[in-house]
């Protein structure tokens, strides 16, 4: 059987690297694969990568990066989740849930008590179904040339430990957004 046929099983794995060619394999070679170019933001890469393969083909991805932030003047860290992608021809098969769950399982070993992501409004329902909660405060993020901007996308968080509760107060990411 050909490794790339639709009957091949899905395999969730930790990736040693994640290249632009692999992103293009999932989302196609388009200028704005995540639909965020109009925000005008500069984004940072992820350090850890998780994927799903069907045979030899990469069909889903989620990335992680540990980030410093301040909540109500208290420094802390979160695990940023980003670069979540599922190939169009396999959407609806629960792959977003699987790849994000694999990433969060690893995030629980990284130390921070919460994971954080930014999403476009059409994806908010998906993340809510996966257990994420939207923040009701503006989140400031760093940009080049020491600029601070209000994140225009929805900020969502999920606890990485059962006893973790998100503190109240203003939030400032001490980094480029992921």
Secondary structure, DSSP 8 states (H G I E B T S, - for coil): --TTSTTS-EEEEEES---HHHHHHHH-S-TTTTS-GGG---B---SEEEEEEETTEEEEEEEEEEEEEEETTEEEEEEEEEEEEE-GGGTTSSHHHHHHHHHHHHHTTSS-SEEEEEE-GGGHHHHHHTT-EE-SS-EEEEETTTEEEE--SEEEEEESSTT-----S-EEESS-B-
